[in-house]
Amino acid sequence: MPETAATAPAGPAAAPGPGAKPQELLVRNPATEEVIATVPAATAKDVGAAVARATAAQRTWAALAPGDRARLLRRFAAVVDDHREELARLEVREAGHVVGNARWEAGNVRDLLDYAAGGVERLTGRQIPVPGGVDITLLEPLGVVGVIAPWNFPMPIAAWGTAPALAAGNAVLLKPAETTPLTALRLAELALDAGLPEHLFQVLPGTGDVAGTALVEHPGVAKIVFTGSTRVGKQIMARCAAQVKRLTLELGGKSPNIVFADADVEQAAATAPMAFLDNAGQDCCARTRILVQRSVHDRFLELLAPAVAAVTVGDPAHEDTQMGPLISATQRERVRGYLPAGAAAIRGSAPDGPGYWFPPTVLTDADPDAPVACEEVFGPVAVVVPFDDEADAVRLANATPYGLSGSIWTRDVGRALRMSSAVAAGNLSVNSHSSVRYWTPFGGFRQSGLGRELGPDALAAFTETKNVFIATEA
């Protein structure tokens, strides 16, 4: 692999797998537990060298005419599109994503690059009226940006930070999660194939405690974009504070799915399973707290049970599979640890044998204050909790430290607007479960993060505003 595609680091630390050398990462297929690749892990020295290379490449990149940068990013998007099936199959093997979702994710990388390219020539400042002269603002690139991507959506979330950062004139050092570096490495190769300058976009696979820490603490990195757990996000935030380093955080969630009695209860129940089972529940936006108005609670459960049972769990490479495995044995045990013994539940099925499988599970009598109802499980587990009225629904919806996403089901437009205002979350859907579009802002309230990604303002988040006053009077 080219040097730019094979340097390494960041994300939560993980011990090397059995048989791995300390300087290598083992990549396993979550559906089979087989090792599919070994990848060199970046050291702190590797990170320092990558920053130096990126700094030089960024100056060249920023000096290009905006139209030339835009054309190169569009070419990058086209190359990604040409390799969409290859990238999708790689995502299936390293992350266990079902193939239909993986194709969407590869297409999302393409779309993000295209969308960001369209913003290059529209990244404009302002002219502000002042006495005695002319005042203008300039939006200048930050320099080198560090993007620390998670294992749950390794390909699209890597692009969330990388595409707008490059479009705004920065260089990018991408640290994929230890378990899922392969699509990131391939994207770096495709960037070179598309003609992006060497060293402008480098991938640094490695452990969080070595490569990730080095990336966060390096004074030559102007901004960190991190997606992951709230616990690790707080650690990164503290390290960035020492240098007053810019930071975007997309962290945990415990999103509510609120169903009122006046809603289309059949539709709400039919769509509820995949609202928390997509990617085996390993999604910060998963609607894992299903809040149902008491008068339709029993009817909702009657409809939910067959909908959960109908979800196809199995080989993620098969076209008809709806849910694949968890990422690792460790994650499977973590999820299992949240389930109280003897709890009443609706359960689906999952394969036996090799692979990190866990069946779809809905707890129907969970205490609203129990850890499974309040903490981010990050697996295919949801709870159903009854509520009485709007005030009770708002109280339950906001009874977590998070505030990332959520859904509201009602036919009452006034109620939909009231609830949208009252629920503390950065992304809400009414009568649907949509959370993420690359052309609209995404981010969380409270401990779900800081800042916003995606949407029309994404490029500006990777710039500095410089104010210039030009005197016109002698």
URBEL-V488617 format. One record per residue. PHI is phi as a letter, one per 20 degrees, with the letter a starting at -180 (999 if undefined). OMEGA is omega in whole degrees, 0 to 359 (* if undefined). Layout:
phi: {PHI	PHI}
omega: {OMEGA	OMEGA}
//
This chain:
phi: {999	f	g	f	e	c	e	c	a	p	o	g	f	b	f	g	f	g	n	f	f	g	e	c	d	e	d	d	f	f	e	c	m	f	f	d	a	c	c	f	e	f	d	f	f	f	f	f	f	f	f	f	f	f	f	f	f	f	f	f	f	f	f	f	f	g	f	f	f	f	f	f	f	f	f	g	g	f	f	g	f	f	d	f	f	f	f	f	f	f	f	f	f	e	d	m	f	f	f	f	f	f	f	f	f	f	f	f	f	g	f	f	f	f	f	f	f	f	e	g	e	d	e	d	e	c	d	d	f	b	f	n	r	c	d	c	d	d	d	d	f	f	p	d	d	d	d	d	e	e	e	f	c	f	e	f	f	g	f	g	e	f	f	f	f	f	f	e	o	e	e	c	d	d	d	f	f	g	e	c	e	f	f	f	f	f	f	f	f	f	f	f	f	f	o	f	g	g	m	f	c	d	d	c	f	r	e	f	f	d	f	f	f	f	f	f	e	f	f	e	e	e	b	d	d	c	c	r	f	f	g	f	g	f	f	f	g	f	f	f	f	f	d	l	e	f	b	d	c	d	d	f	b	b	f	e	c	e	d	e	f	e	f	f	f	f	f	f	f	f	e	f	g	f	f	c	d	g	l	l	m	e	b	f	e	g	e	e	d	e	d	c	f	g	f	d	g	f	f	f	f	f	f	f	g	f	f	f	f	e	f	e	d	r	g	f	f	e	f	e	f	d	b	d	e	f	f	b	f	f	f	f	f	f	f	g	f	e	e	f	f	m	f	f	b	e	c	e	d	b	f	e	n	g	o	e	e	b	f	g	c	c	e	d	c	f	f	g	e	f	g	f	e	d	d	f	f	m	a	e	c	c	c	d	c	f	c	e	b	g	f	f	f	f	g	f	f	e	e	b	f	e	a	e	b	r	c	c	d	a	e	e	f	f	f	g	f	f	f	f	f	e	f	e	b	e	b	c	c	d	l	a	c	f	c	c	c	f	d	c	f	c	r	c	e	l	e	e	p	c	n	c	d	m	m	f	d	f	f	f	f	d	c	d	e	d	d	c	d	d	f	d	d	f}
omega: {177	183	182	182	188	171	196	123	114	189	179	183	175	180	176	179	180	178	181	171	183	183	181	172	174	177	183	172	184	181	183	184	180	173	182	179	167	186	177	180	182	174	176	177	177	180	179	179	179	178	180	179	181	180	179	181	182	180	179	181	182	181	178	173	181	180	179	176	180	181	179	178	177	177	176	178	181	178	176	180	179	183	186	181	178	180	180	180	176	178	177	185	185	185	180	179	176	192	178	177	182	176	177	182	177	176	178	175	177	183	178	179	178	182	179	179	179	180	184	183	178	180	189	172	182	169	186	180	177	175	172	180	180	179	180	173	178	175	185	180	180	183	179	181	175	178	179	188	182	179	186	173	191	185	183	183	172	181	179	179	187	186	180	179	177	181	180	175	181	165	183	169	184	175	176	174	183	185	187	181	195	179	178	179	180	178	178	176	180	176	177	178	181	177	175	182	177	178	179	180	182	178	184	178	179	181	181	184	179	185	181	179	180	180	181	187	183	181	179	176	189	183	174	171	184	170	182	184	177	180	180	178	178	178	179	179	179	180	178	182	182	179	187	183	179	189	168	181	169	193	189	178	173	196	178	172	192	184	178	183	182	181	168	187	179	180	179	180	181	183	183	183	183	174	174	181	178	183	179	179	181	187	180	181	184	180	187	174	182	182	187	179	192	184	178	185	183	178	179	180	177	179	184	186	179	179	177	181	184	182	181	180	181	184	183	179	179	186	185	180	179	180	179	183	166	188	187	175	178	179	179	180	177	179	181	182	179	188	178	178	176	181	174	186	167	183	170	182	177	182	169	175	184	181	186	188	174	185	171	186	176	177	187	179	183	172	180	179	180	180	181	180	186	185	180	181	181	177	187	184	176	174	174	183	178	173	186	185	183	182	179	178	179	180	180	182	184	185	173	176	185	177	185	189	178	179	179	181	179	174	183	183	179	178	179	180	179	181	178	177	188	182	183	180	182	185	182	177	176	181	176	178	181	179	193	168	186	182	176	185	179	177	189	170	171	184	172	172	180	176	180	175	177	176	187	182	186	182	183	179	179	179	168	175	177	179	180	175	179	181	179	180	182	*}
//
